[in-house]
Amino acid sequence: MDDIARGTIAALKPLGYEIINLGGHEVISMNTLIAMLEELIGKKAIIERHPPNQADMLTNQADVTKARNLLGWEPQVDLVEGIKHLVDWYRKERDWAKEVVTS
């Protein structure tokens, strides 16, 4: 089971109302993520660049201190391994997953 699923299950215990971040410790650029996916999938991405939206975040790193303290949760799967799991899952489940509307 991967990190976010473990954290979500851990958060089911009665804590009252809390906002808890789950995430990894790695921060990468969108270009690096795209390059990683291109390598794993074996296809070149078709990239369209547009001006950034004012709501776009320039960087993001989850502070998992509260998850550690309240849930005993720590990320265990690094980004590369997690992306590999995602690609493998999609390849296995693509017959139905390709029908999911995401926009």
Backbone as JSON Lines, residues from 0, in Angstrom:
{"i":0,"aa":"M","n":[0.85,-1.17,0.0],"ca":[0.0,0.0,0.0],"c":[0.9,1.24,0.0]}
{"i":1,"aa":"D","n":[0.55,2.22,-0.79],"ca":[1.37,3.41,-0.91],"c":[1.03,4.44,0.19]}
{"i":2,"aa":"D","n":[1.85,5.46,0.25],"ca":[1.8,6.42,1.34],"c":[0.45,7.09,1.57]}
{"i":3,"aa":"I","n":[-0.14,7.61,0.51],"ca":[-1.39,8.37,0.69],"c":[-2.51,7.46,1.17]}
{"i":4,"aa":"A","n":[-2.58,6.25,0.65],"ca":[-3.59,5.29,1.12],"c":[-3.35,4.97,2.6]}
{"i":5,"aa":"R","n":[-2.1,4.73,2.99],"ca":[-1.79,4.44,4.4],"c":[-2.18,5.62,5.28]}
{"i":6,"aa":"G","n":[-1.86,6.83,4.83],"ca":[-2.19,8.02,5.62],"c":[-3.68,8.24,5.73]}
{"i":7,"aa":"T","n":[-4.41,7.99,4.66],"ca":[-5.87,8.15,4.69],"c":[-6.5,7.16,5.65]}
{"i":8,"aa":"I","n":[-6.03,5.93,5.62],"ca":[-6.56,4.91,6.53],"c":[-6.2,5.27,7.98]}
{"i":9,"aa":"A","n":[-4.98,5.74,8.2],"ca":[-4.56,6.14,9.55],"c":[-5.42,7.3,10.06]}
{"i":10,"aa":"A","n":[-5.86,8.18,9.17],"ca":[-6.65,9.35,9.56],"c":[-8.09,9.0,9.89]}
{"i":11,"aa":"L","n":[-8.49,7.75,9.7],"ca":[-9.85,7.35,10.06],"c":[-10.06,7.24,11.56]}
{"i":12,"aa":"K","n":[-8.98,7.22,12.33],"ca":[-9.16,7.14,13.77],"c":[-9.74,8.46,14.27]}
{"i":13,"aa":"P","n":[-10.5,8.41,15.35],"ca":[-11.18,9.63,15.83],"c":[-10.18,10.67,16.34]}
{"i":14,"aa":"L","n":[-10.09,11.76,15.61],"ca":[-9.17,12.85,15.97],"c":[-9.91,14.17,16.17]}
{"i":15,"aa":"G","n":[-11.19,14.18,15.88],"ca":[-11.89,15.46,15.84],"c":[-11.62,16.09,14.47]}
{"i":16,"aa":"Y","n":[-11.78,17.39,14.39],"ca":[-11.57,18.08,13.12],"c":[-10.11,18.5,13.02]}
{"i":17,"aa":"E","n":[-9.41,17.95,12.06],"ca":[-8.01,18.29,11.84],"c":[-7.74,18.36,10.34]}
{"i":18,"aa":"I","n":[-6.89,19.25,9.94],"ca":[-6.39,19.29,8.57],"c":[-4.97,18.74,8.62]}
{"i":19,"aa":"I","n":[-4.74,17.66,7.87],"ca":[-3.46,16.96,7.92],"c":[-2.92,16.82,6.51]}
{"i":20,"aa":"N","n":[-1.7,17.28,6.3],"ca":[-1.05,17.13,4.99],"c":[-0.4,15.76,4.87]}
{"i":21,"aa":"L","n":[-0.59,15.14,3.73],"ca":[0.11,13.91,3.38],"c":[0.89,14.2,2.11]}
{"i":22,"aa":"G","n":[2.12,13.83,2.06],"ca":[2.92,14.08,0.87],"c":[4.33,13.58,1.09]}
{"i":23,"aa":"G","n":[5.16,13.82,0.11],"ca":[6.55,13.4,0.2],"c":[7.46,14.55,0.52]}
{"i":24,"aa":"H","n":[8.72,14.25,0.62],"ca":[9.71,15.26,0.96],"c":[10.39,15.81,-0.29]}
{"i":25,"aa":"E","n":[10.07,15.27,-1.45],"ca":[10.77,15.66,-2.67],"c":[10.02,16.77,-3.39]}
{"i":26,"aa":"V","n":[10.76,17.74,-3.87],"ca":[10.19,18.83,-4.65],"c":[10.89,18.79,-6.01]}
{"i":27,"aa":"I","n":[10.1,18.69,-7.08],"ca":[10.67,18.67,-8.43],"c":[9.88,19.61,-9.32]}
{"i":28,"aa":"S","n":[10.45,19.95,-10.44],"ca":[9.76,20.82,-11.4],"c":[8.8,19.98,-12.24]}
{"i":29,"aa":"M","n":[7.85,20.65,-12.85],"ca":[6.91,19.98,-13.75],"c":[7.67,19.37,-14.93]}
{"i":30,"aa":"N","n":[8.7,20.06,-15.41],"ca":[9.49,19.53,-16.52],"c":[10.19,18.23,-16.14]}
{"i":31,"aa":"T","n":[10.7,18.15,-14.9],"ca":[11.35,16.93,-14.44],"c":[10.35,15.79,-14.32]}
{"i":32,"aa":"L","n":[9.16,16.09,-13.82],"ca":[8.11,15.08,-13.71],"c":[7.7,14.56,-15.09]}
{"i":33,"aa":"I","n":[7.56,15.47,-16.04],"ca":[7.21,15.07,-17.4],"c":[8.3,14.18,-18.0]}
{"i":34,"aa":"A","n":[9.56,14.57,-17.8],"ca":[10.68,13.77,-18.32],"c":[10.68,12.37,-17.69]}
{"i":35,"aa":"M","n":[10.39,12.29,-16.4],"ca":[10.33,11.0,-15.71],"c":[9.22,10.13,-16.31]}
{"i":36,"aa":"L","n":[8.06,10.72,-16.54],"ca":[6.94,9.97,-17.14],"c":[7.26,9.55,-18.56]}
{"i":37,"aa":"E","n":[7.89,10.43,-19.34],"ca":[8.27,10.08,-20.71],"c":[9.17,8.84,-20.72]}
{"i":38,"aa":"E","n":[10.12,8.81,-19.8],"ca":[11.05,7.68,-19.74],"c":[10.32,6.39,-19.34]}
{"i":39,"aa":"L","n":[9.46,6.47,-18.35],"ca":[8.75,5.28,-17.88],"c":[7.74,4.76,-18.91]}
{"i":40,"aa":"I","n":[7.07,5.68,-19.59],"ca":[6.03,5.3,-20.56],"c":[6.63,4.96,-21.91]}
{"i":41,"aa":"G","n":[7.76,5.58,-22.23],"ca":[8.4,5.33,-23.52],"c":[7.81,6.15,-24.64]}
{"i":42,"aa":"K","n":[7.19,7.27,-24.3],"ca":[6.62,8.17,-25.31],"c":[6.98,9.6,-24.95]}
{"i":43,"aa":"K","n":[7.14,10.41,-25.97],"ca":[7.43,11.84,-25.79],"c":[6.12,12.57,-25.53]}
{"i":44,"aa":"A","n":[6.11,13.43,-24.54],"ca":[4.91,14.21,-24.21],"c":[4.7,15.31,-25.24]}
{"i":45,"aa":"I","n":[3.45,15.6,-25.51],"ca":[3.1,16.76,-26.32],"c":[2.79,17.88,-25.33]}
{"i":46,"aa":"I","n":[3.62,18.89,-25.31],"ca":[3.53,19.94,-24.29],"c":[3.04,21.23,-24.93]}
{"i":47,"aa":"E","n":[2.0,21.8,-24.34],"ca":[1.51,23.12,-24.74],"c":[1.8,24.06,-23.58]}
{"i":48,"aa":"R","n":[2.5,25.13,-23.85],"ca":[2.82,26.09,-22.8],"c":[1.86,27.28,-22.9]}
{"i":49,"aa":"H","n":[1.35,27.67,-21.77],"ca":[0.43,28.8,-21.66],"c":[0.9,29.7,-20.53]}
{"i":50,"aa":"P","n":[0.47,30.94,-20.53],"ca":[0.83,31.81,-19.4],"c":[0.3,31.2,-18.1]}
{"i":51,"aa":"P","n":[1.04,31.37,-17.0],"ca":[0.57,30.8,-15.74],"c":[-0.69,31.48,-15.25]}
{"i":52,"aa":"N","n":[-1.5,30.72,-14.56],"ca":[-2.69,31.25,-13.91],"c":[-2.25,31.9,-12.61]}
{"i":53,"aa":"Q","n":[-2.93,32.96,-12.21],"ca":[-2.56,33.65,-10.96],"c":[-2.67,32.72,-9.75]}
{"i":54,"aa":"A","n":[-3.49,31.7,-9.84],"ca":[-3.68,30.77,-8.72],"c":[-2.62,29.67,-8.7]}
{"i":55,"aa":"D","n":[-1.79,29.57,-9.75],"ca":[-0.77,28.52,-9.78],"c":[0.26,28.75,-8.68]}
{"i":56,"aa":"M","n":[0.63,27.67,-8.03],"ca":[1.68,27.74,-7.01],"c":[3.02,27.57,-7.71]}
{"i":57,"aa":"L","n":[4.01,28.33,-7.27],"ca":[5.34,28.24,-7.86],"c":[6.11,27.05,-7.3]}
{"i":58,"aa":"T","n":[5.83,26.69,-6.07],"ca":[6.45,25.52,-5.45],"c":[5.52,24.98,-4.38]}
{"i":59,"aa":"N","n":[5.69,23.72,-4.05],"ca":[4.83,23.1,-3.06],"c":[5.61,21.99,-2.37]}
{"i":60,"aa":"Q","n":[5.59,22.0,-1.06],"ca":[6.2,20.93,-0.3],"c":[5.32,20.69,0.92]}
{"i":61,"aa":"A","n":[4.83,19.48,1.05],"ca":[3.93,19.16,2.15],"c":[4.68,19.14,3.47]}
{"i":62,"aa":"D","n":[4.12,19.8,4.48],"ca":[4.65,19.71,5.83],"c":[3.88,18.59,6.52]}
{"i":63,"aa":"V","n":[4.54,17.46,6.74],"ca":[3.87,16.28,7.27],"c":[4.06,16.13,8.79]}
{"i":64,"aa":"T","n":[4.45,17.21,9.45],"ca":[4.68,17.17,10.9],"c":[3.43,16.7,11.64]}
{"i":65,"aa":"K","n":[2.27,17.26,11.29],"ca":[1.04,16.88,11.98],"c":[0.69,15.42,11.71]}
{"i":66,"aa":"A","n":[0.9,14.94,10.5],"ca":[0.65,13.53,10.19],"c":[1.57,12.64,11.01]}
{"i":67,"aa":"R","n":[2.8,13.05,11.18],"ca":[3.76,12.29,11.99],"c":[3.3,12.25,13.45]}
{"i":68,"aa":"N","n":[2.92,13.41,13.98],"ca":[2.56,13.5,15.39],"c":[1.21,12.85,15.71]}
{"i":69,"aa":"L","n":[0.2,13.08,14.88],"ca":[-1.14,12.57,15.19],"c":[-1.39,11.15,14.69]}
{"i":70,"aa":"L","n":[-0.77,10.8,13.57],"ca":[-1.06,9.5,12.95],"c":[0.09,8.52,13.02]}
{"i":71,"aa":"G","n":[1.27,8.99,13.4],"ca":[2.45,8.13,13.34],"c":[2.83,7.8,11.91]}
{"i":72,"aa":"W","n":[2.5,8.7,10.99],"ca":[2.67,8.47,9.55],"c":[3.92,9.16,9.04]}
{"i":73,"aa":"E","n":[4.65,8.48,8.2],"ca":[5.81,9.02,7.5],"c":[5.75,8.53,6.06]}
{"i":74,"aa":"P","n":[6.15,9.36,5.09],"ca":[6.23,8.85,3.73],"c":[7.31,7.77,3.64]}
{"i":75,"aa":"Q","n":[6.99,6.7,2.94],"ca":[7.92,5.58,2.79],"c":[8.27,5.29,1.34]}
{"i":76,"aa":"V","n":[7.48,5.79,0.42],"ca":[7.68,5.53,-1.01],"c":[8.25,6.8,-1.64]}
{"i":77,"aa":"D","n":[9.44,6.69,-2.26],"ca":[10.0,7.89,-2.88],"c":[9.27,8.19,-4.19]}
{"i":78,"aa":"L","n":[9.49,9.37,-4.7],"ca":[8.74,9.85,-5.86],"c":[8.9,8.95,-7.08]}
{"i":79,"aa":"V","n":[10.11,8.54,-7.39],"ca":[10.34,7.7,-8.57],"c":[9.59,6.38,-8.44]}
{"i":80,"aa":"E","n":[9.69,5.76,-7.27],"ca":[8.98,4.5,-7.04],"c":[7.46,4.69,-7.13]}
{"i":81,"aa":"G","n":[6.95,5.78,-6.56],"ca":[5.53,6.07,-6.61],"c":[5.03,6.28,-8.03]}
{"i":82,"aa":"I","n":[5.8,7.0,-8.85],"ca":[5.42,7.23,-10.24],"c":[5.44,5.9,-11.01]}
{"i":83,"aa":"K","n":[6.42,5.05,-10.73],"ca":[6.46,3.72,-11.37],"c":[5.21,2.93,-11.0]}
{"i":84,"aa":"H","n":[4.81,2.96,-9.73],"ca":[3.59,2.26,-9.31],"c":[2.37,2.79,-10.07]}
{"i":85,"aa":"L","n":[2.29,4.11,-10.21],"ca":[1.17,4.73,-10.92],"c":[1.11,4.27,-12.37]}
{"i":86,"aa":"V","n":[2.25,4.31,-13.05],"ca":[2.3,3.9,-14.46],"c":[1.94,2.42,-14.59]}
{"i":87,"aa":"D","n":[2.49,1.58,-13.71],"ca":[2.17,0.14,-13.75],"c":[0.69,-0.09,-13.51]}
{"i":88,"aa":"W","n":[0.1,0.62,-12.52],"ca":[-1.32,0.48,-12.22],"c":[-2.15,0.88,-13.44]}
{"i":89,"aa":"Y","n":[-1.81,2.02,-14.04],"ca":[-2.6,2.47,-15.18],"c":[-2.53,1.48,-16.33]}
{"i":90,"aa":"R","n":[-1.36,0.96,-16.61],"ca":[-1.23,-0.02,-17.69],"c":[-2.09,-1.25,-17.42]}
{"i":91,"aa":"K","n":[-2.14,-1.68,-16.18],"ca":[-2.94,-2.84,-15.81],"c":[-4.44,-2.54,-15.89]}
{"i":92,"aa":"E","n":[-4.83,-1.33,-15.54],"ca":[-6.25,-0.97,-15.42],"c":[-6.75,-0.05,-16.54]}
{"i":93,"aa":"R","n":[-5.98,0.14,-17.58],"ca":[-6.33,1.15,-18.58],"c":[-7.65,0.89,-19.31]}
{"i":94,"aa":"D","n":[-8.1,-0.36,-19.39],"ca":[-9.36,-0.65,-20.09],"c":[-10.52,0.17,-19.5]}
{"i":95,"aa":"W","n":[-10.58,0.3,-18.21],"ca":[-11.65,1.1,-17.62],"c":[-11.16,2.49,-17.22]}
{"i":96,"aa":"A","n":[-9.87,2.62,-16.82],"ca":[-9.37,3.91,-16.33],"c":[-9.36,4.97,-17.44]}
{"i":97,"aa":"K","n":[-9.19,4.55,-18.69],"ca":[-9.16,5.54,-19.77],"c":[-10.51,6.23,-19.97]}
{"i":98,"aa":"E","n":[-11.58,5.63,-19.42],"ca":[-12.92,6.2,-19.56],"c":[-13.25,7.23,-18.49]}
{"i":99,"aa":"V","n":[-12.4,7.37,-17.48],"ca":[-12.65,8.31,-16.4],"c":[-12.45,9.72,-16.93]}
{"i":100,"aa":"V","n":[-13.47,10.55,-16.77],"ca":[-13.42,11.93,-17.23],"c":[-12.68,12.75,-16.18]}
{"i":101,"aa":"T","n":[-11.63,13.46,-16.59],"ca":[-10.79,14.21,-15.66],"c":[-10.86,15.72,-15.88]}
{"i":102,"aa":"S","n":[-11.68,16.18,-16.77],"ca":[-11.75,17.64,-16.95],"c":[-13.16,18.12,-17.0]}
